[in-house]
Amino acid sequence: MAERPPPLAFLPLLQLSSIGSGSPNRLLFIPPGGTEVDNPPTANFTYSCNGRTCTFTSTSTDDFGLSGCYWYWDHEYLFQPNSGCSLSHTFPRAGSYSVKLTASDDAQQQANKTKTVTVN
């Protein structure tokens, strides 16, 4: 009697996974023996100003998509957060302001980018 060849081994190439609390399940490619990777976002933004009114647009990226962008600026003693990935803001007077963007993904990972904006 001839010997039977060993059974073929099938390696899983796709795995249903959940990254982070509250995140939807995702179909991810996981190499055999590897692990899933969810990198934190990269925060960045552009802006343009006309007088004291500036428009800010997030150019942030994430490997699984962003869940939100949060804008902060501190003019004198007023700390004003706003959510949204693009917004316009009129500063109260000419000067330089520190503007910070926090980009977050659905795994609650965050990245920050701060720029100094000068308005006339």
N, CA, C and O atoms as a GROMACS GRO file, in nm:
protein
  480
    1MET      N    1   0.084  -0.118   0.000
    1MET     CA    2   0.000   0.000   0.000
    1MET      C    3   0.088   0.124   0.000
    1MET      O    4   0.181   0.136   0.080
    2ALA      N    5   0.058   0.215  -0.091
    2ALA     CA    6   0.136   0.339  -0.104
    2ALA      C    7   0.103   0.434   0.010
    2ALA      O    8  -0.009   0.441   0.059
    3GLU      N    9   0.208   0.507   0.052
    3GLU     CA   10   0.186   0.604   0.159
    3GLU      C   11   0.112   0.725   0.106
    3GLU      O   12   0.133   0.769  -0.008
    4ARG      N   13   0.028   0.778   0.189
    4ARG     CA   14  -0.046   0.900   0.153
    4ARG      C   15   0.043   1.021   0.182
    4ARG      O   16   0.113   1.025   0.283
    5PRO      N   17   0.040   1.118   0.094
    5PRO     CA   18   0.117   1.240   0.123
    5PRO      C   19   0.056   1.311   0.243
    5PRO      O   20  -0.064   1.297   0.270
    6PRO      N   21   0.138   1.388   0.315
    6PRO     CA   22   0.082   1.461   0.430
    6PRO      C   23  -0.022   1.561   0.384
    6PRO      O   24  -0.014   1.611   0.271
    7PRO      N   25  -0.120   1.592   0.470
    7PRO     CA   26  -0.222   1.689   0.430
    7PRO      C   27  -0.159   1.827   0.408
    7PRO      O   28  -0.061   1.864   0.473
    8LEU      N   29  -0.217   1.899   0.316
    8LEU     CA   30  -0.169   2.034   0.290
    8LEU      C   31  -0.206   2.125   0.406
    8LEU      O   32  -0.315   2.116   0.463
    9ALA      N   33  -0.115   2.210   0.439
    9ALA     CA   34  -0.142   2.306   0.547
    9ALA      C   35  -0.187   2.437   0.484
    9ALA      O   36  -0.119   2.492   0.397
   10PHE      N   37  -0.300   2.486   0.526
   10PHE     CA   38  -0.350   2.614   0.478
   10PHE      C   39  -0.326   2.717   0.587
   10PHE      O   40  -0.368   2.700   0.702
   11LEU      N   41  -0.260   2.822   0.550
   11LEU     CA   42  -0.231   2.928   0.647
   11LEU      C   43  -0.336   3.038   0.633
   11LEU      O   44  -0.370   3.077   0.522
   12PRO      N   45  -0.385   3.089   0.744
   12PRO     CA   46  -0.483   3.198   0.734
   12PRO      C   47  -0.415   3.325   0.685
   12PRO      O   48  -0.314   3.369   0.742
   13LEU      N   49  -0.469   3.384   0.582
   13LEU     CA   50  -0.416   3.510   0.531
   13LEU      C   51  -0.501   3.627   0.574
   13LEU      O   52  -0.454   3.741   0.579
   14LEU      N   53  -0.627   3.600   0.605
   14LEU     CA   54  -0.717   3.706   0.648
   14LEU      C   55  -0.771   3.668   0.785
   14LEU      O   56  -0.801   3.552   0.812
   15GLN      N   57  -0.783   3.767   0.868
   15GLN     CA   58  -0.832   3.741   1.002
   15GLN      C   59  -0.926   3.854   1.043
   15GLN      O   60  -0.896   3.971   1.019
   16LEU      N   61  -1.037   3.819   1.103
   16LEU     CA   62  -1.129   3.920   1.153
   16LEU      C   63  -1.076   3.967   1.286
   16LEU      O   64  -1.048   3.886   1.375
   17SER      N   65  -1.060   4.096   1.300
   17SER     CA   66  -0.994   4.148   1.418
   17SER      C   67  -1.064   4.273   1.467
   17SER      O   68  -1.135   4.340   1.392
   18SER      N   69  -1.044   4.302   1.593
   18SER     CA   70  -1.095   4.425   1.652
   18SER      C   71  -0.978   4.498   1.714
   18SER      O   72  -0.912   4.444   1.803
   19ILE      N   73  -0.953   4.619   1.670
   19ILE     CA   74  -0.844   4.698   1.723
   19ILE      C   75  -0.904   4.813   1.802
   19ILE      O   76  -0.980   4.893   1.747
   20GLY      N   77  -0.871   4.821   1.926
   20GLY     CA   78  -0.916   4.933   2.007
   20GLY      C   79  -1.058   4.912   2.057
   20GLY      O   80  -1.137   4.838   1.998
   21SER      N   81  -1.088   4.978   2.166
   21SER     CA   82  -1.222   4.966   2.221
   21SER      C   83  -1.320   5.044   2.135
   21SER      O   84  -1.292   5.158   2.095
   22GLY      N   85  -1.432   4.985   2.106
   22GLY     CA   86  -1.535   5.052   2.030
   22GLY      C   87  -1.509   5.055   1.880
   22GLY      O   88  -1.589   5.111   1.805
   23SER      N   89  -1.399   4.997   1.836
   23SER     CA   90  -1.371   5.001   1.693
   23SER      C   91  -1.449   4.891   1.622
   23SER      O   92  -1.477   4.787   1.682
   24PRO      N   93  -1.484   4.912   1.498
   24PRO     CA   94  -1.551   4.807   1.423
   24PRO      C   95  -1.453   4.695   1.390
   24PRO      O   96  -1.332   4.718   1.381
   25ASN      N   97  -1.505   4.575   1.373
   25ASN     CA   98  -1.418   4.466   1.331
   25ASN      C   99  -1.369   4.497   1.191
   25ASN      O  100  -1.441   4.553   1.109
   26ARG      N  101  -1.244   4.459   1.166
   26ARG     CA  102  -1.184   4.484   1.036
   26ARG      C  103  -1.129   4.355   0.980
   26ARG      O  104  -1.086   4.268   1.056
   27LEU      N  105  -1.131   4.342   0.850
   27LEU     CA  106  -1.067   4.230   0.784
   27LEU      C  107  -0.926   4.275   0.751
   27LEU      O  108  -0.906   4.362   0.665
   28LEU      N  109  -0.829   4.216   0.819
   28LEU     CA  110  -0.690   4.259   0.805
   28LEU      C  111  -0.606   4.149   0.744
   28LEU      O  112  -0.634   4.031   0.763
   29PHE      N  113  -0.504   4.188   0.670
   29PHE     CA  114  -0.405   4.092   0.625
   29PHE      C  115  -0.304   4.075   0.736
   29PHE      O  116  -0.244   4.172   0.782
   30ILE      N  117  -0.285   3.952   0.780
   30ILE     CA  118  -0.186   3.923   0.882
   30ILE      C  119  -0.096   3.814   0.826
   30ILE      O  120  -0.143   3.703   0.800
   31PRO      N  121   0.031   3.843   0.807
   31PRO     CA  122   0.119   3.741   0.753
   31PRO      C  123   0.132   3.625   0.851
   31PRO      O  124   0.122   3.646   0.972
   32PRO      N  125   0.152   3.504   0.800
   32PRO     CA  126   0.167   3.388   0.890
   32PRO      C  127   0.273   3.417   0.996
   32PRO      O  128   0.385   3.457   0.965
   33GLY      N  129   0.236   3.395   1.120
   33GLY     CA  130   0.327   3.420   1.230
   33GLY      C  131   0.339   3.566   1.268
   33GLY      O  132   0.413   3.599   1.361
   34GLY      N  133   0.270   3.654   1.198
   34GLY     CA  134   0.279   3.797   1.224
   34GLY      C  135   0.168   3.845   1.315
   34GLY      O  136   0.085   3.766   1.360
   35THR      N  137   0.168   3.971   1.340
   35THR     CA  138   0.064   4.032   1.422
   35THR      C  139   0.008   4.154   1.348
   35THR      O  140   0.075   4.213   1.264
   36GLU      N  141  -0.114   4.190   1.383
   36GLU     CA  142  -0.175   4.307   1.322
   36GLU      C  143  -0.110   4.432   1.379
   36GLU      O  144  -0.068   4.435   1.494
   37VAL      N  145  -0.102   4.533   1.298
   37VAL     CA  146  -0.040   4.658   1.339
   37VAL      C  147  -0.136   4.772   1.308
   37VAL      O  148  -0.186   4.784   1.196
   38ASP      N  149  -0.162   4.854   1.408
   38ASP     CA  150  -0.241   4.976   1.390
   38ASP      C  151  -0.154   5.091   1.435
   38ASP      O  152  -0.139   5.116   1.554
   39ASN      N  153  -0.096   5.160   1.339
   39ASN     CA  154  -0.007   5.271   1.370
   39ASN      C  155  -0.086   5.394   1.413
   39ASN      O  156  -0.199   5.412   1.369
   40PRO      N  157  -0.028   5.478   1.499
   40PRO     CA  158  -0.097   5.602   1.535
   40PRO      C  159  -0.104   5.696   1.416
   40PRO      O  160  -0.027   5.683   1.321
   41PRO      N  161  -0.197   5.791   1.420
   41PRO     CA  162  -0.208   5.886   1.308
   41PRO      C  163  -0.087   5.978   1.300
   41PRO      O  164  -0.007   5.987   1.394
   42THR      N  165  -0.075   6.043   1.187
   42THR     CA  166   0.025   6.148   1.168
   42THR      C  167  -0.052   6.278   1.153
   42THR      O  168  -0.132   6.293   1.062
   43ALA      N  169  -0.028   6.372   1.243
   43ALA     CA  170  -0.102   6.499   1.243
   43ALA      C  171  -0.028   6.605   1.162
   43ALA      O  172   0.094   6.620   1.172
   44ASN      N  173  -0.103   6.678   1.082
   44ASN     CA  174  -0.050   6.792   1.009
   44ASN      C  175  -0.168   6.876   0.961
   44ASN      O  176  -0.280   6.825   0.949
   45PHE      N  177  -0.143   7.003   0.932
   45PHE     CA  178  -0.250   7.087   0.878
   45PHE      C  179  -0.192   7.200   0.797
   45PHE      O  180  -0.075   7.238   0.811
   46THR      N  181  -0.277   7.254   0.712
   46THR     CA  182  -0.244   7.374   0.635
   46THR      C  183  -0.338   7.485   0.681
   46THR      O  184  -0.442   7.459   0.741
   47TYR      N  185  -0.300   7.608   0.652
   47TYR     CA  186  -0.388   7.720   0.685
   47TYR      C  187  -0.362   7.834   0.588
   47TYR      O  188  -0.254   7.846   0.529
   48SER      N  189  -0.462   7.917   0.573
   48SER     CA  190  -0.447   8.041   0.497
   48SER      C  191  -0.527   8.147   0.570
   48SER      O  192  -0.633   8.120   0.627
   49CYS      N  193  -0.473   8.268   0.568
   49CYS     CA  194  -0.537   8.377   0.642
   49CYS      C  195  -0.565   8.495   0.550
   49CYS      O  196  -0.488   8.525   0.459
   50ASN      N  197  -0.678   8.560   0.577
   50ASN     CA  198  -0.715   8.684   0.510
   50ASN      C  199  -0.748   8.780   0.623
   50ASN      O  200  -0.856   8.776   0.681
   51GLY      N  201  -0.653   8.868   0.654
   51GLY     CA  202  -0.670   8.954   0.772
   51GLY      C  203  -0.659   8.870   0.897
   51GLY      O  204  -0.563   8.794   0.914
   52ARG      N  205  -0.757   8.883   0.985
   52ARG     CA  206  -0.756   8.806   1.110
   52ARG      C  207  -0.833   8.674   1.099
   52ARG      O  208  -0.836   8.597   1.195
   53THR      N  209  -0.895   8.647   0.983
   53THR     CA  210  -0.971   8.523   0.964
   53THR      C  211  -0.884   8.420   0.894
   53THR      O  212  -0.830   8.446   0.786
   54CYS      N  213  -0.872   8.304   0.955
   54CYS     CA  214  -0.789   8.197   0.900
   54CYS      C  215  -0.874   8.071   0.880
   54CYS      O  216  -0.964   8.041   0.959
   55THR      N  217  -0.842   8.000   0.774
   55THR     CA  218  -0.905   7.870   0.747
   55THR      C  219  -0.800   7.763   0.769
   55THR      O  220  -0.691   7.768   0.712
   56PHE      N  221  -0.834   7.665   0.852
   56PHE     CA  222  -0.744   7.555   0.887
   56PHE      C  223  -0.801   7.426   0.828
   56PHE      O  224  -0.920   7.399   0.840
   57THR      N  225  -0.714   7.347   0.766
   57THR     CA  226  -0.756   7.220   0.708
   57THR      C  227  -0.658   7.112   0.751
   57THR      O  228  -0.537   7.125   0.730
   58SER      N  229  -0.710   7.007   0.810
   58SER     CA  230  -0.626   6.895   0.850
   58SER      C  231  -0.581   6.817   0.728
   58SER      O  232  -0.662   6.788   0.639
   59THR      N  233  -0.452   6.784   0.723
   59THR     CA  234  -0.398   6.693   0.621
   59THR      C  235  -0.346   6.567   0.690
   59THR      O  236  -0.259   6.498   0.638
   60SER      N  237  -0.401   6.539   0.808
   60SER     CA  238  -0.359   6.424   0.888
   60SER      C  239  -0.396   6.294   0.819
   60SER      O  240  -0.491   6.287   0.742
   61THR      N  241  -0.318   6.191   0.848
   61THR     CA  242  -0.341   6.059   0.788
   61THR      C  243  -0.336   5.952   0.896
   61THR      O  244  -0.276   5.969   1.002
   62ASP      N  245  -0.401   5.840   0.865
   62ASP     CA  246  -0.398   5.723   0.953
   62ASP      C  247  -0.418   5.599   0.868
   62ASP      O  248  -0.488   5.604   0.767
   63ASP      N  249  -0.357   5.489   0.909
   63ASP     CA  250  -0.366   5.368   0.828
   63ASP      C  251  -0.507   5.308   0.824
   63ASP      O  252  -0.538   5.236   0.730
   64PHE      N  253  -0.591   5.336   0.922
   64PHE     CA  254  -0.729   5.286   0.921
   64PHE      C  255  -0.832   5.398   0.919
   64PHE      O  256  -0.951   5.371   0.935
   65GLY      N  257  -0.790   5.522   0.899
   65GLY     CA  258  -0.883   5.633   0.892
   65GLY      C  259  -0.893   5.707   1.025
   65GLY      O  260  -0.878   5.648   1.132
   66LEU      N  261  -0.919   5.834   1.016
   66LEU     CA  262  -0.929   5.918   1.136
   66LEU      C  263  -1.071   5.917   1.190
   66LEU      O  264  -1.168   5.909   1.114
   67SER      N  265  -1.082   5.926   1.322
   67SER     CA  266  -1.215   5.936   1.382
   67SER      C  267  -1.246   6.080   1.417
   67SER      O  268  -1.362   6.114   1.441
   68GLY      N  269  -1.145   6.166   1.422
   68GLY     CA  270  -1.175   6.305   1.454
   68GLY      C  271  -1.052   6.392   1.454
   68GLY      O  272  -0.939   6.344   1.465
   69CYS      N  273  -1.075   6.521   1.443
   69CYS     CA  274  -0.971   6.622   1.452
   69CYS      C  275  -1.018   6.723   1.555
   69CYS      O  276  -1.135   6.763   1.555
   70TYR      N  277  -0.929   6.764   1.641
   70TYR     CA  278  -0.964   6.859   1.745
   70TYR      C  279  -0.865   6.973   1.740
   70TYR      O  280  -0.744   6.952   1.742
   71TRP      N  281  -0.918   7.095   1.733
   71TRP     CA  282  -0.837   7.216   1.718
   71TRP      C  283  -0.834   7.292   1.849
   71TRP      O  284  -0.934   7.303   1.919
   72TYR      N  285  -0.716   7.344   1.881
   72TYR     CA  286  -0.700   7.422   2.003
   72TYR      C  287  -0.616   7.545   1.971
   72TYR      O  288  -0.520   7.537   1.895
   73TRP      N  289  -0.652   7.657   2.030
   73TRP     CA  290  -0.566   7.773   2.025
   73TRP      C  291  -0.581   7.848   2.154
   73TRP      O  292  -0.685   7.844   2.220
   74ASP      N  293  -0.476   7.917   2.189
   74ASP     CA  294  -0.473   7.987   2.317
   74ASP      C  295  -0.441   8.132   2.287
   74ASP      O  296  -0.325   8.167   2.264
   75HIS      N  297  -0.542   8.216   2.288
   75HIS     CA  298  -0.514   8.358   2.273
   75HIS      C  299  -0.544   8.424   2.406
   75HIS      O  300  -0.657   8.428   2.454
   76GLU      N  301  -0.436   8.473   2.464
   76GLU     CA  302  -0.433   8.524   2.600
   76GLU      C  303  -0.480   8.415   2.694
   76GLU      O  304  -0.416   8.311   2.702
   77TYR      N  305  -0.590   8.435   2.767
   77TYR     CA  306  -0.634   8.336   2.864
   77TYR      C  307  -0.754   8.255   2.817
   77TYR      O  308  -0.814   8.183   2.896
   78LEU      N  309  -0.789   8.267   2.691
   78LEU     CA  310  -0.905   8.196   2.638
   78LEU      C  311  -0.859   8.067   2.570
   78LEU      O  312  -0.781   8.071   2.475
   79PHE      N  313  -0.906   7.956   2.619
   79PHE     CA  314  -0.873   7.826   2.560
   79PHE      C  315  -0.999   7.776   2.493
   79PHE      O  316  -1.100   7.753   2.560
   80GLN      N  317  -0.996   7.760   2.363
   80GLN     CA  318  -1.118   7.732   2.287
   80GLN      C  319  -1.100   7.608   2.200
   80GLN      O  320  -1.036   7.615   2.096
   81PRO      N  321  -1.156   7.492   2.241
   81PRO     CA  322  -1.149   7.373   2.155
   81PRO      C  323  -1.264   7.370   2.053
   81PRO      O  324  -1.374   7.416   2.082
   82ASN      N  325  -1.236   7.318   1.939
   82ASN     CA  326  -1.337   7.297   1.836
   82ASN      C  327  -1.312   7.162   1.772
   82ASN      O  328  -1.197   7.120   1.759
   83SER      N  329  -1.417   7.093   1.731
   83SER     CA  330  -1.399   6.966   1.663
   83SER      C  331  -1.433   6.982   1.516
   83SER      O  332  -1.508   7.072   1.478
   84GLY      N  333  -1.380   6.898   1.436
   84GLY     CA  334  -1.398   6.903   1.292
   84GLY      C  335  -1.262   6.909   1.225
   84GLY      O  336  -1.166   6.959   1.284
   85CYS      N  337  -1.253   6.861   1.104
   85CYS     CA  338  -1.122   6.853   1.038
   85CYS      C  339  -1.092   6.975   0.952
   85CYS      O  340  -0.982   6.986   0.898
   86SER      N  341  -1.187   7.066   0.937
   86SER     CA  342  -1.164   7.190   0.865
   86SER      C  343  -1.250   7.297   0.931
   86SER      O  344  -1.368   7.274   0.960
   87LEU      N  345  -1.192   7.413   0.953
   87LEU     CA  346  -1.270   7.519   1.014
   87LEU      C  347  -1.208   7.654   0.987
   87LEU      O  348  -1.091   7.664   0.949
   88SER      N  349  -1.287   7.757   1.006
   88SER     CA  350  -1.240   7.895   0.996
   88SER      C  351  -1.253   7.960   1.133
   88SER      O  352  -1.343   7.928   1.210
   89HIS      N  353  -1.161   8.050   1.162
   89HIS     CA  354  -1.165   8.119   1.290
   89HIS      C  355  -1.115   8.262   1.270
   89HIS      O  356  -1.017   8.286   1.200
   90THR      N  357  -1.184   8.357   1.333
   90THR     CA  358  -1.140   8.496   1.332
   90THR      C  359  -1.077   8.527   1.466
   90THR      O  360  -1.143   8.520   1.570
   91PHE      N  361  -0.949   8.561   1.464
   91PHE     CA  362  -0.878   8.594   1.587
   91PHE      C  363  -0.916   8.735   1.631
   91PHE      O  364  -0.947   8.819   1.546
   92PRO      N  365  -0.914   8.764   1.762
   92PRO     CA  366  -0.965   8.892   1.813
   92PRO      C  367  -0.881   9.012   1.774
   92PRO      O  368  -0.933   9.124   1.767
   93ARG      N  369  -0.751   8.992   1.749
   93ARG     CA  370  -0.664   9.105   1.711
   93ARG      C  371  -0.541   9.050   1.639
   93ARG      O  372  -0.513   8.930   1.643
   94ALA      N  373  -0.470   9.138   1.574
   94ALA     CA  374  -0.347   9.098   1.503
   94ALA      C  375  -0.246   9.044   1.604
   94ALA      O  376  -0.243   9.086   1.720
   95GLY      N  377  -0.165   8.952   1.558
   95GLY     CA  378  -0.062   8.896   1.645
   95GLY      C  379  -0.029   8.753   1.605
   95GLY      O  380  -0.076   8.703   1.503
   96SER      N  381   0.053   8.689   1.688
   96SER     CA  382   0.092   8.549   1.664
   96SER      C  383   0.019   8.460   1.763
   96SER      O  384   0.010   8.492   1.882
   97TYR      N  385  -0.031   8.349   1.714
   97TYR     CA  386  -0.108   8.255   1.794
   97TYR      C  387  -0.053   8.114   1.774
   97TYR      O  388  -0.013   8.076   1.664
   98SER      N  389  -0.054   8.038   1.880
   98SER     CA  390  -0.015   7.898   1.872
   98SER      C  391  -0.142   7.817   1.844
   98SER      O  392  -0.238   7.822   1.921
   99VAL      N  393  -0.142   7.744   1.733
   99VAL     CA  394  -0.258   7.663   1.695
   99VAL      C  395  -0.215   7.517   1.699
   99VAL      O  396  -0.115   7.480   1.638
  100LYS      N  397  -0.291   7.436   1.770
  100LYS     CA  398  -0.259   7.294   1.784
  100LYS      C  399  -0.372   7.209   1.730
  100LYS      O  400  -0.489   7.233   1.761
  101LEU      N  401  -0.337   7.110   1.650
  101LEU     CA  402  -0.432   7.011   1.600
  101LEU      C  403  -0.400   6.878   1.667
  101LEU      O  404  -0.285   6.837   1.673
  102THR      N  405  -0.503   6.812   1.719
  102THR     CA  406  -0.489   6.676   1.768
  102THR      C  407  -0.574   6.588   1.678
  102THR      O  408  -0.695   6.605   1.669
  103ALA      N  409  -0.509   6.493   1.612
  103ALA     CA  410  -0.579   6.397   1.525
  103ALA      C  411  -0.589   6.266   1.601
  103ALA      O  412  -0.492   6.222   1.663
  104SER      N  413  -0.705   6.202   1.597
  104SER     CA  414  -0.723   6.075   1.667
  104SER      C  415  -0.785   5.971   1.574
  104SER      O  416  -0.860   6.004   1.482
  105ASP      N  417  -0.752   5.845   1.602
  105ASP     CA  418  -0.811   5.737   1.524
  105ASP      C  419  -0.908   5.660   1.612
  105ASP      O  420  -0.924   5.691   1.730
  106ASP      N  421  -0.975   5.558   1.555
  106ASP     CA  422  -1.078   5.488   1.631
  106ASP      C  423  -1.021   5.392   1.735
  106ASP      O  424  -1.098   5.327   1.806
  107ALA      N  425  -0.889   5.380   1.745
  107ALA     CA  426  -0.825   5.303   1.852
  107ALA      C  427  -0.779   5.397   1.964
  107ALA      O  428  -0.702   5.356   2.050
  108GLN      N  429  -0.826   5.521   1.961
  108GLN     CA  430  -0.795   5.625   2.059
  108GLN      C  431  -0.646   5.661   2.061
  108GLN      O  432  -0.596   5.710   2.162
  109GLN      N  433  -0.575   5.638   1.952
  109GLN     CA  434  -0.438   5.684   1.939
  109GLN      C  435  -0.442   5.827   1.888
  109GLN      O  436  -0.527   5.862   1.807
  110GLN      N  437  -0.350   5.909   1.937
  110GLN     CA  438  -0.351   6.051   1.900
  110GLN      C  439  -0.214   6.098   1.855
  110GLN      O  440  -0.112   6.040   1.890
  111ALA      N  441  -0.214   6.204   1.776
  111ALA     CA  442  -0.092   6.273   1.735
  111ALA      C  443  -0.122   6.422   1.733
  111ALA      O  444  -0.235   6.462   1.706
  112ASN      N  445  -0.022   6.503   1.761
  112ASN     CA  446  -0.039   6.648   1.768
  112ASN      C  447   0.053   6.718   1.670
  112ASN      O  448   0.162   6.669   1.639
  113LYS      N  449   0.008   6.831   1.623
  113LYS     CA  450   0.090   6.920   1.541
  113LYS      C  451   0.058   7.062   1.584
  113LYS      O  452  -0.058   7.101   1.589
  114THR      N  453   0.162   7.140   1.615
  114THR     CA  454   0.144   7.278   1.658
  114THR      C  455   0.220   7.369   1.561
  114THR      O  456   0.334   7.341   1.525
  115LYS      N  457   0.154   7.477   1.520
  115LYS     CA  458   0.217   7.578   1.434
  115LYS      C  459   0.186   7.716   1.491
  115LYS      O  460   0.084   7.736   1.557
  116THR      N  461   0.275   7.809   1.465
  116THR     CA  462   0.252   7.949   1.503
  116THR      C  463   0.194   8.021   1.382
  116THR      O  464   0.251   8.020   1.274
  117VAL      N  465   0.078   8.082   1.404
  117VAL     CA  466   0.007   8.153   1.298
  117VAL      C  467   0.012   8.302   1.330
  117VAL      O  468  -0.024   8.344   1.439
  118THR      N  469   0.056   8.381   1.233
  118THR     CA  470   0.060   8.525   1.250
  118THR      C  471  -0.048   8.589   1.165
  118THR      O  472  -0.055   8.567   1.044
  119VAL      N  473  -0.135   8.669   1.230
  119VAL     CA  474  -0.243   8.736   1.158
  119VAL      C  475  -0.220   8.887   1.167
  119VAL      O  476  -0.162   8.937   1.263
  120ASN      N  477  -0.268   8.958   1.063
  120ASN     CA  478  -0.250   9.104   1.056
  120ASN      C  479  -0.378   9.176   1.090
  120ASN      O  480  -0.382   9.299   1.090
   0.00000   0.00000   0.00000
